[in-house]
Amino acid sequence: MLKPDRSPCHRLTFEEAVAVHQRLMAGEIYSRIAATYDVNQGRIADVKFGRLHPTRYDEAVRRFGR
């Protein structure tokens, strides 16, 4: 899907997916996280449930300290 300026939506990198997971562990809500990265809430759910960057959880836990 294209934004009004005709550029594509952002695709989350592995590092961003790790940061997303850390924010989810901290209790932040999907909509605020999605707005930060210019993605929809479905991409945040994809990160949470491992459909996008499946190894991000282990890295997030390692960095978050849980």
C-alpha positions, 0 to 999 in steps of 0.5 A: 500500500502506498502513502499519500506521497506515493512511498511504500509503508515502512518495513520493520528491520530485525533491530526494530522488531527487537525494540517492538518486543521490548516495548510490548514487554514493558506494557506499551499498547500496539497503536502507539508502537505502530505509530512510531514505526509507520506500520499498522497494528497487524505488523506489531502483532506479527512481531509479537507472535513470531510471524515477522523476525521469529528470532527477535524474542530471544534477543529482546529477552536478552536485552530487556533482562527478563 
